[in-house]
């Protein structure tokens, strides 16, 4: 059976667009993970804007934003901890896979689980240490230099990013053990050719 011309083009004679593939159904956990990645991306934009505006004001007008250095330093810390959360779950951080690429899929899965458990342990310890830092800066009433703003809220937001990293790494560990197909194909970034 031959398709008619009307089926293949619009009334104006232009070819019809191919129907897009349906996006996979996203559950609450995937939306939660996407939200954390969006927060990390927002902090990248905030740090970039702070740096750009500070440099432009200093260069063209010989004016600086009060506490610009402190804000930049504290926001960069927040960015790092939320970035850890975003990259740890997806597995898009820098890795060395000399041994990993030489073994079969079953051993690769065991290496993934072991590496993720080690990462989980390290980030749990880091999170507890950062919580101590939040409490310490709150108790010591540490302030910024120019505006005398308390710094503990910045540390608390960074700690929240670290807590998110612990949650996401725990979810990744669970999914690697129980549902390894979650990470098989389509989840990792494809190299640019």
Secondary structure as UniProt FT lines:
FT   HELIX           5..8
FT   TURN            11..12
FT   HELIX           28..61
FT   TURN            66..67
FT   HELIX           68..90
FT   TURN            98..99
FT   HELIX           100..102
FT   HELIX           105..139
FT   TURN            140..141
FT   HELIX           152..178
FT   HELIX           180..183
//
